[in-house]
């Protein structure tokens, strides 16, 4: 079992949606006082968290596939 192009596309879109949601929460709704450093940390945290999940899913699929 491997990732397909649809999996990667959906995952990439989810990252963009997550960044947009965090931008709205921080910038527009002033969560965490809307600080620029908070925006950077949230954005990098979202990207790295999603990439970590992607790596974990790949490893897990390889483990159960063998």
Beta strands, then each sheet from edge to edge (+ up, - down):
end
